[in-house]
Amino acid sequence: MRLPLFISILISCVFIQVACAKEPEIIVSDTYYLLIDDQIDHSKPEIDRSQWQSNHFNGIPLSERNMWVQVDFKIDTVAKQPLGLLVSILGAFDAYWDGEFIASNGVVGQDKQSETPGLIDKIILLPTHLTEVGTHTLSLRISAHHNPKTLLHGSFWSLVSEYESLVQLPYKQASRPMVMSGALLLIALYSLFVYCKSFKQPSYAIFSLLCLSILALTFAESWRGLWPYTYDWQIPRLIVVLGMSWLISLLLSLFFAWFFQFKSMTRAAWISITWVSQLIILLWLDGYDNRSLYVFLIGVMTSSGICLHALLQKQENALLMLGGMLLFIAPITINTYSYMDQYFFVSFAALISLMLYTLAKTMHSKQQLLIRSQINASRLELELIKRNLQPHFILNTLTAIEEWIEDSPKTAVKFIQALADEFRFMAHMSAKPIIQIKDEIALCQSHLKVMGYRTNIQFSMTCRIQQKEASVPPGVVLTLLENALSHNLYQQGEVVFSLQQNIIADKSMQQLTFIAPITQKSSEKGINLGIGSKYIEARLAESFANNWKMKSQLGNNNWQVTLTFPLSKVPPNELVSLEVNHI
């Protein structure tokens, strides 16, 4: 694994934008003046603005009629470099500086047909003779007929700075999220590979989708700076950003809900809280930027709540994840509305690094647990085989065969055939980590047949199985059966064991219930599985990690063991062929 390389790439994203160069001065105004009119005379600076509406730069009211906007900029020092003007507005415009025409952005029209949409962000080089020290007036003749009629306000801002700096500004803003894209793609593919090939746990698949969603949001946010578009594409882009913010918020909650060990109802409750809260925000608030921010914050808050819930339950990594969520959202206290543009991708890089670290740590722990369970299962399997092949078992078997050869040769042949079938079954199945339930039942039936010949008791096992192709670790039912036989003094006659399969409501889990009749001796002393219990636990842990349960209950007339583990099918390449050649 090269996880440290991934983490180092992401951490470098946090610091890559730290620069020592001094930023050029930015000249802004906090007020603009608006007049609904289309007279060309308004291109000159107005001395009397009593008929104009005074507004702050928090948006501009949109109108079906053309309008004029004037903004005053004060230049205090002589510019050492050529100055430029940046105008961002949802409309086409003609720009005048101190009454002199300097540029057009699209074609201003009287309706949608005659208007040609301009760029959402327009950078204009200001003539040197118009940038002397003093106050200068920008006049914009604007038409905005390509906006949706339901959109009553649009974004609008303008500033003056060095022209070269303004040209580079979009690329600087896009560099922080774009530098993450390669690392995010690698991490997403790696997590998906781990999910498909190693750990079939939803948290890995959700983490992969989360990284891909952030990658999609990165391109949606960078679209404005790297690939300039006309203003009529701004609303579709904002809808995409809103949709991706909603998806990332939901995936964030889903990840933490499955990363920690919760009951299904608890997970469903947290996800419902997230989804309902997001729906309220989407229906209640107006504006795309506000909804994107608050929809995302819903996911952050519910994720923090999930981490806190896990911390109260004293689950591993809960405190680390809760601290990471708090640090992730801390930059919002600096500037709420700049968080998504300036701090989101940097802080998310740190959060992704933390999530990747905890996933790697969890995966390492599970690998160690799997290795230990495999070693333990192999050792216990050997112990069980040694117990079945003890010298007294072989001696008794050979003695019985010798007697049957003299008294009943046909019985001897049938016994040898049954014994060979059982050993052949065990040879086929012992090397497999998982088998089908019907094959496990066949092994048990063969063992009961052998034991019937040895004890002269008619053993049988009734089975009520809903899905015979469902998977089960090899030998777990056989181990229960062997323990029932060894701890009871069954007399001559008929002894019936029972095996029942129940599929749990959500069809993701199954229960196998084994029931054995007990004798007086076993009911007094109880049934101790001993090494058999350890073998079953090791086999279940090897196949299903911690997602299994075993419950044993001793009644007056029977002994019942219930095994609960995931419902799945054996891959075709793992199927066991139990065809036997009768002698």
C-alpha positions in Angstrom: 0.0 0.0 0.0 1.2 3.5 -0.8 -1.2 5.4 1.4 1.5 7.7 2.8 2.1 9.0 -0.8 -1.6 9.8 -1.2 -1.7 11.6 2.2 1.4 13.6 1.4 -0.1 14.7 -1.9 -3.3 15.9 -0.2 -1.4 17.7 2.6 0.7 19.5 0.0 -2.6 20.9 -1.4 -3.2 22.7 1.9 0.1 24.7 1.7 0.6 25.0 -2.1 -1.1 28.4 -2.2 1.2 30.0 0.5 3.1 32.7 -1.5 5.6 35.3 -0.5 4.9 37.7 -3.3 3.0 40.9 -2.3 -0.4 41.1 -3.9 -1.1 44.2 -6.0 -3.5 46.8 -4.7 -7.2 46.3 -5.4 -9.5 49.4 -5.8 -13.1 48.8 -5.0 -16.2 50.8 -4.2 -18.9 49.9 -1.7 -21.7 51.6 -3.6 -23.1 51.7 -7.2 -25.9 53.8 -8.7 -28.7 52.3 -10.8 -31.1 54.0 -13.3 -33.7 52.2 -15.4 -33.2 54.0 -18.6 -31.5 53.5 -22.0 -30.4 57.1 -22.9 -26.8 57.3 -24.2 -26.3 60.5 -22.3 -25.8 58.5 -19.1 -22.4 57.3 -20.3 -20.9 60.5 -18.8 -20.4 60.9 -15.1 -23.5 62.2 -13.4 -23.2 65.2 -11.1 -26.8 65.0 -9.9 -27.8 61.4 -9.0 -31.0 62.2 -7.2 -32.9 60.1 -9.7 -30.5 57.2 -9.4 -31.0 54.3 -6.9 -28.0 53.9 -4.5 -27.2 50.2 -3.8 -24.4 48.3 -2.0 -22.6 45.5 -3.8 -24.8 42.6 -2.6 -26.4 42.0 -6.0 -28.3 43.9 -8.6 -32.1 43.9 -9.3 -32.8 42.5 -12.7 -35.3 44.1 -15.1 -36.8 43.4 -18.4 -35.9 47.0 -19.4 -32.3 48.1 -20.1 -30.5 50.1 -17.3 -27.5 52.1 -16.5 -25.1 51.6 -13.6 -22.4 54.0 -12.5 -19.6 53.2 -10.0 -16.9 55.7 -8.7 -13.3 54.5 -8.2 -10.7 56.5 -6.4 -7.1 56.1 -7.5 -4.7 57.4 -4.8 -1.3 56.7 -6.3 0.3 56.7 -9.8 0.0 53.2 -11.2 3.4 51.5 -12.0 1.7 48.9 -14.2 -1.2 49.2 -16.6 -4.5 48.9 -14.7 -7.4 46.8 -15.6 -11.1 46.7 -14.9 -13.0 43.5 -13.9 -16.8 43.5 -14.2 -18.9 40.5 -13.3 -22.6 40.7 -14.0 -25.5 38.6 -15.3 -25.9 40.7 -18.5 -24.5 42.1 -21.7 -23.0 45.7 -21.4 -21.2 48.6 -23.0 -18.6 50.1 -20.7 -17.6 53.7 -20.5 -14.8 55.2 -18.3 -15.1 58.8 -17.5 -17.5 59.1 -20.5 -15.1 57.4 -22.9 -16.1 54.1 -24.5 -13.7 51.3 -23.5 -15.3 47.9 -24.3 -18.4 45.9 -25.0 -19.3 42.6 -23.5 -21.7 40.8 -25.8 -24.3 43.0 -27.6 -26.8 45.0 -25.6 -30.3 44.5 -27.0 -33.9 45.5 -26.4 -35.1 41.9 -26.1 -33.8 38.3 -25.9 -33.6 38.0 -29.7 -31.5 41.2 -30.3 -29.2 40.7 -27.3 -26.0 38.6 -27.5 -25.0 37.4 -24.0 -21.6 38.6 -22.7 -19.1 36.8 -20.6 -19.9 36.3 -16.9 -16.5 37.9 -16.1 -15.1 40.6 -18.3 -11.5 42.0 -17.9 -10.9 45.3 -19.6 -7.5 47.1 -20.1 -7.9 50.7 -19.0 -6.2 53.4 -21.2 -3.2 54.9 -19.4 -4.4 58.4 -19.9 -7.6 57.6 -18.0 -5.9 56.2 -14.8 -4.4 59.4 -13.3 -4.7 60.0 -9.6 -8.3 61.1 -8.7 -11.9 59.8 -8.9 -13.1 58.0 -12.0 -16.5 56.9 -13.0 -17.4 53.6 -14.7 -20.7 53.7 -16.6 -22.4 50.5 -17.8 -25.3 50.2 -20.2 -26.8 46.8 -19.4 -29.4 44.4 -20.8 -30.2 41.1 -19.1 -32.8 39.4 -21.2 -31.3 35.9 -21.1 -31.9 35.4 -17.4 -34.8 33.3 -16.1 -37.9 35.5 -15.5 -38.1 34.1 -12.0 -34.6 35.4 -11.1 -35.2 38.8 -9.5 -31.6 39.6 -8.4 -28.3 38.8 -9.9 -24.7 38.9 -8.8 -22.7 42.1 -9.6 -19.3 43.3 -8.6 -16.5 45.3 -10.1 -12.9 46.2 -9.1 -9.8 47.9 -10.5 -6.3 46.4 -10.1 -3.2 45.7 -12.2 -4.2 44.2 -15.5 -1.8 41.2 -15.4 -3.0 40.4 -11.9 -6.6 40.4 -13.0 -5.8 38.1 -16.0 -4.1 35.6 -13.6 -6.8 35.8 -10.9 -9.1 33.1 -12.3 -6.2 30.7 -12.6 -5.1 31.4 -9.1 -8.6 30.8 -7.7 -8.9 27.6 -9.7 -5.4 26.2 -8.8 -6.4 25.3 -5.2 -9.2 22.9 -6.1 -7.6 21.7 -9.4 -4.4 20.6 -7.7 -6.5 18.2 -5.7 -8.1 16.5 -8.7 -5.3 14.0 -9.5 -5.0 12.9 -5.9 -8.8 12.6 -5.5 -9.1 10.5 -8.6 -6.3 8.1 -7.4 -7.9 7.9 -3.9 -11.4 7.2 -5.4 -10.1 4.4 -7.6 -8.0 3.0 -4.8 -11.0 2.9 -2.4 -13.2 1.4 -5.1 -10.5 -1.3 -5.7 -10.3 -2.1 -2.0 -14.1 -2.4 -1.8 -14.4 -4.7 -4.8 -11.3 -6.9 -4.1 -10.9 -7.0 -0.4 -13.3 -5.5 2.0 -17.0 -5.5 1.0 -17.8 -2.7 3.4 -20.0 0.2 2.3 -17.7 2.8 3.9 -15.1 2.2 1.2 -17.5 2.4 -1.7 -19.1 5.6 -0.1 -15.7 7.1 0.4 -14.9 6.5 -3.3 -18.1 8.1 -4.4 -17.4 11.0 -2.1 -14.0 11.7 -3.7 -15.5 11.5 -7.2 -18.3 13.9 -6.2 -15.7 16.4 -4.8 -13.8 16.0 -8.1 -17.0 16.8 -10.0 -17.6 19.8 -7.8 -14.0 20.9 -8.4 -14.6 21.0 -12.1 -17.9 22.8 -11.7 -16.3 25.5 -9.5 -13.2 25.8 -11.8 -15.3 26.1 -14.9 -15.9 29.8 -14.4 -12.2 30.6 -14.1 -10.6 28.2 -16.6 -13.2 28.0 -19.3 -15.0 31.4 -19.6 -18.7 31.2 -20.5 -21.5 33.7 -21.3 -23.7 34.8 -18.4 -26.7 32.7 -19.6 -24.8 29.6 -18.5 -24.3 30.9 -14.9 -27.6 29.6 -13.6 -27.1 26.1 -15.0 -23.6 26.0 -13.5 -25.0 27.1 -10.1 -27.6 24.4 -10.3 -24.8 21.8 -10.9 -22.9 23.2 -8.0 -26.0 23.1 -5.8 -26.7 19.5 -6.8 -23.1 18.4 -6.1 -23.1 20.2 -2.7 -26.2 18.3 -1.8 -24.7 15.0 -2.9 -21.4 15.6 -1.1 -23.3 16.5 2.1 -25.4 13.3 1.9 -22.4 11.1 1.1 -20.5 12.6 4.0 -23.3 11.6 6.4 -23.6 8.2 4.8 -19.8 7.6 5.2 -19.8 8.3 8.9 -23.1 6.3 9.4 -21.4 3.2 7.9 -17.9 3.9 9.2 -19.0 3.4 12.8 -20.8 0.4 14.1 -24.5 1.4 14.5 -27.7 -0.6 14.3 -29.7 -0.3 11.1 -32.4 1.9 12.8 -29.8 4.3 14.1 -28.2 4.7 10.6 -31.6 5.2 9.1 -32.5 7.9 11.7 -29.3 9.9 11.0 -29.7 9.7 7.2 -33.4 10.7 7.5 -32.4 13.7 9.6 -29.9 14.7 6.9 -32.2 14.3 4.0 -35.2 16.0 5.6 -33.1 19.0 6.8 -31.6 19.4 3.3 -35.1 19.3 1.7 -36.2 22.1 4.1 -33.3 24.2 3.1 -33.8 23.6 -0.6 -37.5 24.6 -0.4 -37.3 27.4 2.1 -34.2 29.4 1.0 -33.7 31.4 -2.2 -30.5 31.9 -4.1 -28.1 29.2 -5.3 -25.0 30.2 -3.2 -26.9 30.4 0.0 -28.6 27.0 -0.5 -25.3 25.4 -1.6 -23.7 26.6 1.6 -26.4 25.6 4.0 -27.2 22.3 2.3 -23.6 21.4 2.7 -23.5 22.6 6.3 -26.4 20.3 7.1 -24.2 17.3 6.1 -21.3 18.6 8.2 -23.5 19.1 11.3 -25.2 15.6 11.0 -21.7 14.0 10.4 -20.4 15.7 13.5 -23.5 14.5 15.4 -22.8 10.9 14.2 -19.2 11.2 15.4 -20.4 12.5 18.7 -22.9 9.6 19.0 -20.0 7.2 18.3 -17.8 8.9 20.9 -20.5 8.5 23.5 -20.6 4.8 22.6 -16.8 4.8 23.0 -16.2 3.6 19.5 -12.7 3.6 18.0 -11.6 6.7 16.0 -14.7 8.6 17.1 -12.8 11.4 18.9 -10.3 11.7 16.0 -13.1 12.1 13.5 -15.0 14.6 15.6 -11.9 16.7 15.9 -11.4 16.5 12.2 -14.9 17.7 11.5 -14.6 20.7 13.8 -11.3 21.7 12.2 -12.8 21.3 8.8 -15.7 23.7 9.5 -13.6 26.2 11.5 -12.7 28.4 8.5 -16.4 29.3 8.1 -16.0 31.6 11.2 -13.6 33.7 9.1 -15.9 34.5 6.3 -19.2 32.6 5.8 -19.8 33.4 2.1 -16.1 33.0 1.1 -15.9 29.5 2.7 -17.1 27.5 -0.3 -14.9 29.5 -2.7 -11.7 30.1 -0.7 -11.4 27.6 2.2 -13.6 24.6 1.2 -11.2 22.7 -1.0 -8.2 23.4 1.3 -10.0 22.2 4.4 -11.6 19.3 2.6 -8.1 18.2 1.6 -7.1 17.9 5.3 -10.4 16.1 6.1 -9.9 13.6 3.2 -6.4 12.9 4.5 -7.8 12.2 7.9 -10.6 10.0 6.6 -8.1 8.1 4.4 -5.8 7.6 7.4 -8.6 6.2 9.5 -9.7 3.9 6.7 -6.1 2.7 6.3 -5.8 2.1 10.0 -9.1 0.2 10.1 -8.2 -1.8 7.1 -4.8 -2.8 8.7 -6.6 -3.8 11.9 -9.1 -5.9 9.9 -6.3 -7.5 7.9 -4.5 -8.5 11.1 -7.7 -9.8 12.6 -8.3 -11.8 9.4 -4.8 -13.3 9.4 -5.2 -14.3 13.1 -8.6 -15.8 12.5 -7.3 -17.8 9.5 -4.4 -19.1 11.5 -6.7 -19.9 14.4 -9.2 -21.6 12.1 -6.5 -23.7 10.5 -5.1 -24.8 13.9 -8.6 -25.6 15.2 -9.5 -27.5 12.0 -6.4 -29.6 12.5 -7.4 -30.3 16.1 -10.8 -31.4 15.0 -9.4 -33.7 12.3 -7.0 -35.2 14.9 -9.9 -35.7 17.3 -11.9 -37.6 14.6 -8.9 -39.7 13.6 -7.8 -40.7 17.1 -6.4 -44.3 17.4 -9.4 -45.5 19.3 -11.7 -44.3 16.5 -9.7 -46.1 13.9 -9.4 -49.2 16.1 -13.2 -49.3 16.8 -13.9 -48.8 13.1 -11.6 -51.6 12.0 -13.1 -53.9 14.6 -16.6 -53.1 13.4 -15.6 -53.8 9.8 -14.0 -57.0 10.7 -17.1 -58.2 12.5 -19.4 -57.2 9.6 -17.2 -58.9 7.1 -17.7 -62.2 8.9 -21.4 -61.7 9.8 -22.8 -59.3 7.1 -20.5 -58.5 4.2 -23.1 -56.2 2.6 -23.2 -54.1 5.8 -19.5 -53.8 5.9 -19.4 -52.6 2.3 -22.1 -50.0 3.0 -20.2 -48.8 6.1 -17.0 -48.5 4.2 -18.8 -46.6 1.4 -20.4 -44.2 3.9 -17.1 -43.6 5.7 -15.4 -43.0 2.3 -18.1 -40.5 1.3 -17.6 -38.6 4.5 -13.8 -38.4 4.2 -14.2 -37.5 0.5 -16.6 -34.7 1.4 -14.3 -33.3 4.1 -11.3 -33.5 1.6 -13.3 -31.4 -0.9 -14.6 -28.8 1.6 -11.8 -28.3 4.1 -9.7 -26.1 1.8 -12.6 -23.8 0.9 -13.3 -20.7 3.0 -17.0 -20.8 2.1 -19.4 -23.4 0.8 -23.1 -23.7 0.0 -25.5 -24.7 2.8 -26.7 -27.7 0.8 -23.1 -29.0 0.7 -22.8 -28.6 4.5 -26.0 -30.5 4.9 -24.7 -33.3 2.6 -21.6 -33.6 4.8 -23.8 -33.8 8.0 -26.1 -36.5 6.4 -23.0 -38.5 5.5 -21.6 -38.2 9.1 -25.0 -39.3 10.6 -25.0 -42.3 8.3 -21.6 -43.4 9.5 -22.6 -42.8 13.2 -25.7 -44.8 12.6 -23.7 -47.9 11.5 -21.4 -47.5 14.5 -24.1 -47.1 17.1 -27.0 -49.0 15.6 -29.1 -45.9 16.1 -31.2 -44.4 13.3 -29.9 -40.8 13.1 -31.6 -38.2 10.8 -31.7 -34.4 10.4 -34.7 -32.5 9.1 -33.9 -29.4 7.2 -36.0 -26.4 6.4 -33.9 -24.3 4.1 -35.2 -21.3 2.1 -32.0 -20.7 0.0 -29.9 -23.8 -0.4 -27.3 -21.8 -2.4 -26.6 -19.4 0.5 -23.1 -19.5 1.8 -21.8 -20.9 5.1 -18.3 -21.5 6.4 -17.5 -25.3 6.1 -17.9 -27.5 9.1 -19.8 -25.2 11.4 -23.1 -27.3 11.4 -21.0 -30.5 11.4 -19.2 -29.3 14.5 -22.5 -28.6 16.3 -23.7 -32.1 15.2 -20.5 -33.8 16.5 -20.8 -32.0 19.9 -24.5 -33.1 20.2 -23.4 -36.7 19.5 -20.5 -36.7 21.9 -22.3 -35.1 24.8 -25.4 -37.3 24.8 -26.0 -40.9 25.5 -28.4 -41.7 22.7 -30.1 -45.1 23.0 -31.2 -47.4 20.3 -34.1 -46.2 18.2 -34.5 -43.0 16.3 -32.9 -39.6 17.0 -33.9 -36.6 14.9 -31.9 -33.3 14.7 -33.2 -30.1 13.1 -31.7 -27.4 11.0 -33.7 -24.3 10.0 -32.8 -21.3 7.9 -34.5 -17.9 8.4 -34.0 -14.9 6.2 -34.1 -11.6 8.1 -36.6 -9.0 6.9 -34.1 -6.8 5.0 -32.7 -9.9 3.2 -29.2 -9.1 4.1 -28.8 -11.5 7.0 -29.6 -15.2 7.6 -30.1 -17.3 10.8 -29.3 -20.9 11.0 -30.9 -22.6 14.0 -29.6 -26.1 15.0 -31.7 -28.1 17.5 -30.6 -31.4 19.1 -32.5 -33.6 21.5 -30.7 -34.1 24.9 -30.5 -36.9 27.4 -30.7 -36.7 31.1 -27.0 -36.7 31.5 -26.4 -33.8 29.1 -29.2 -31.7 30.7 -27.6 -32.1 34.1 -24.0 -31.2 33.1 -24.9 -29.0 30.1 -23.2 -29.0 26.7 -19.8 -27.4 26.4 -18.7 -26.8 22.8 -15.1 -26.3 23.9 -12.7 -26.4 20.9 -15.8 -26.8 18.6 -17.0 -23.4 19.7 -13.6 -21.8 19.0 -13.6 -23.4 15.6 -17.0 -22.0 14.7 -16.1 -18.5 16.0 -12.8 -18.5 14.0 -14.6 -19.6 10.8 -17.3 -17.0 11.2 -14.7 -14.2 12.0 -12.6 -15.3 9.0 -15.6 -15.0 6.6 -17.7 -12.1 8.1 -15.3 -10.2 10.4 -17.4 -8.9 13.3 -20.8 -9.1 11.4 -22.0 -12.4 13.1 -23.5 -13.7 16.3 -23.8 -17.1 18.0 -26.3 -17.9 20.7 -26.5 -21.2 22.6 -29.6 -22.1 24.7 -30.1 -25.3 26.7 -33.7 -26.3 27.4 -35.4 -29.2 29.2 -35.6 -31.4 26.1 -33.3 -29.9 23.5 -30.2 -27.9 22.9 -30.5 -25.0 20.5 -27.8 -22.9 18.8 -28.5 -19.9 16.5 -25.9 -18.6 14.1 -26.6 -15.2 12.5 -24.4 -13.9 9.7 -24.7 -12.2 6.3 -26.7 -13.7 3.5 -24.6 -14.2 0.4 -23.9 -16.7 -2.4 -20.7 -18.6 -3.1 -18.8 -17.3 -6.1 -18.9 -19.8 -9.0 -15.2 -20.4 -8.9 -15.5 -21.4 -5.2 -18.3 -24.0 -5.7 -17.4 -27.5 -4.4 -18.1 -30.6 -6.4 -19.5 -33.3 -4.0 -19.9 -36.0 -6.6 -18.7 -39.3 -5.1 -17.8 -42.6 -6.6 -19.5 -45.4 -4.7 -17.5 -48.6 -4.2 
